[in-house]
Amino acid sequence: MDNRRPELTKRQKEMARLKKAQEKVERRNVRQREREERIAAGLPPDEDPDIAGIVPGPQPPLEE
């Protein structure tokens, strides 16, 4: 760190902290919109869209 200008490094830290907080709010908003879209599509809000409709258990044999 630059010890000659501590106010400059402090300002940089503050700006980085604010940027990180803003990105966190944006990620939160994106997740909220995705959740609302899943609900609007008729999927349960807790269900992962990547594994929706998959049934655990033995799989049918491959047809070759």
Backbone bond lengths (Angstrom), bond angles and torsions (degrees), N, CA, C in turn:
res aa  C-N    CA-C-N  psi(-1)  N-CA   C-N-CA  omega(-1)  CA-C   N-CA-C  phi
1 M - - - 1.452 - - 1.521 109.87 -
2 D 1.268 114.83 158.49 1.455 120.99 -179.16 1.521 108.44 -91.60
3 N 1.335 116.40 106.59 1.460 120.84 -177.41 1.515 112.88 -77.81
4 R 1.314 117.23 -12.79 1.458 119.75 -178.70 1.524 111.97 -77.39
5 R 1.330 116.98 -25.67 1.460 120.41 -177.54 1.522 110.35 -131.54
6 P 1.325 117.72 69.61 1.471 118.95 -176.97 1.524 112.59 -63.30
7 E 1.322 118.57 -28.10 1.465 119.34 179.68 1.525 111.08 -67.94
8 L 1.323 116.47 -29.77 1.460 120.04 178.17 1.534 110.27 -70.24
9 T 1.327 116.90 -45.18 1.462 119.26 -179.95 1.525 110.94 -67.76
10 K 1.326 116.35 -34.57 1.461 119.07 177.72 1.522 109.68 -64.77
11 R 1.315 117.22 -42.26 1.470 121.57 179.26 1.529 110.20 -62.76
12 Q 1.337 116.79 -40.36 1.461 120.44 178.84 1.526 110.64 -64.19
13 K 1.324 116.80 -40.91 1.461 120.44 177.98 1.527 110.75 -63.87
14 E 1.322 116.60 -42.22 1.462 120.33 179.23 1.522 110.93 -62.54
15 M 1.335 116.38 -42.89 1.465 120.15 -179.81 1.534 110.27 -65.14
16 A 1.325 117.49 -40.74 1.460 120.87 178.35 1.528 110.65 -63.91
17 R 1.327 116.92 -40.97 1.459 121.12 179.21 1.525 110.62 -64.27
18 L 1.337 117.07 -42.97 1.463 120.31 178.55 1.524 111.69 -65.03
19 K 1.341 116.43 -39.81 1.464 120.29 179.09 1.528 110.35 -63.87
20 K 1.330 116.35 -42.73 1.464 120.36 179.78 1.525 110.71 -64.43
21 A 1.323 116.99 -40.72 1.465 120.40 178.68 1.523 110.71 -64.64
22 Q 1.327 117.10 -39.35 1.462 120.69 179.16 1.527 110.52 -65.96
23 E 1.331 117.29 -41.45 1.458 120.23 177.94 1.520 111.00 -63.69
24 K 1.325 116.61 -36.17 1.463 120.92 178.78 1.524 110.43 -64.48
25 V 1.329 117.05 -42.48 1.463 121.23 178.57 1.531 109.83 -64.13
26 E 1.337 116.93 -40.65 1.467 120.14 179.06 1.527 110.77 -63.78
27 R 1.343 117.43 -43.44 1.470 119.95 178.24 1.516 110.76 -61.99
28 R 1.322 116.86 -40.17 1.460 121.35 178.82 1.528 110.57 -62.35
29 N 1.326 116.93 -41.95 1.463 120.94 179.64 1.529 111.11 -66.32
30 V 1.332 116.91 -38.98 1.466 120.32 178.56 1.525 110.01 -63.26
31 R 1.335 116.93 -44.95 1.468 120.09 178.57 1.522 111.32 -61.95
32 Q 1.321 117.11 -38.96 1.461 120.78 179.29 1.533 110.77 -64.44
33 R 1.343 116.61 -43.31 1.470 120.13 178.24 1.524 110.82 -63.01
34 E 1.345 117.04 -42.37 1.469 120.02 178.78 1.522 110.75 -63.03
35 R 1.311 117.06 -40.15 1.467 121.31 178.66 1.532 109.88 -62.58
36 E 1.339 116.59 -43.68 1.466 120.51 179.98 1.523 110.81 -65.72
37 E 1.346 117.88 -36.33 1.464 120.63 178.29 1.524 111.06 -66.60
38 R 1.345 116.68 -38.88 1.468 119.36 178.05 1.513 110.93 -65.00
39 I 1.328 116.72 -39.69 1.460 120.39 178.66 1.522 109.82 -65.24
40 A 1.339 117.12 -41.20 1.459 121.37 179.48 1.530 111.20 -65.87
41 A 1.335 117.06 -29.95 1.458 121.31 179.63 1.521 111.96 -79.87
42 G 1.322 117.63 -6.28 1.451 120.87 177.79 1.514 114.21 96.00
43 L 1.332 117.96 3.76 1.459 120.47 178.19 1.518 109.51 -86.06
44 P 1.314 117.11 147.48 1.469 118.87 175.04 1.531 109.92 -62.23
45 P 1.315 118.96 144.74 1.467 120.89 -176.43 1.522 113.65 -66.42
46 D 1.345 117.86 -22.34 1.459 120.23 -178.22 1.519 112.94 -90.77
47 E 1.324 118.20 -9.33 1.460 120.96 -174.58 1.531 110.26 -84.61
48 D 1.336 115.44 133.54 1.454 121.67 178.31 1.534 108.52 -74.13
49 P 1.338 118.94 125.26 1.463 120.13 -177.04 1.527 113.14 -65.62
50 D 1.340 117.67 -22.86 1.459 119.85 179.73 1.519 112.55 -71.61
51 I 1.323 117.26 -26.03 1.459 119.50 -177.84 1.523 111.68 -119.13
52 A 1.308 117.35 17.79 1.463 121.54 -178.94 1.525 109.89 -63.32
53 G 1.314 115.79 131.57 1.457 121.50 175.58 1.515 114.52 83.92
54 I 1.317 119.35 -2.45 1.459 121.06 179.42 1.523 108.38 -80.61
55 V 1.328 115.09 132.25 1.458 121.24 -178.79 1.527 108.12 -105.45
56 P 1.332 118.31 124.26 1.465 118.73 178.33 1.520 111.81 -70.82
57 G 1.296 115.81 154.87 1.459 120.50 178.31 1.506 110.95 128.64
58 P 1.333 115.76 -171.13 1.459 119.43 -178.56 1.528 110.79 -63.56
59 Q 1.306 114.88 141.26 1.456 121.58 179.86 1.524 110.18 -93.98
60 P 1.324 116.89 149.47 1.471 118.31 177.57 1.531 110.20 -66.05
61 P 1.342 117.28 150.03 1.464 120.12 -179.22 1.533 110.94 -64.97
62 L 1.331 115.28 149.05 1.463 120.43 177.88 1.508 110.05 -70.37
63 E 1.305 116.56 138.80 1.461 121.27 177.44 1.517 107.61 -96.27
64 E 1.327 115.28 120.87 1.459 119.33 -178.59 1.491 111.56 -112.44
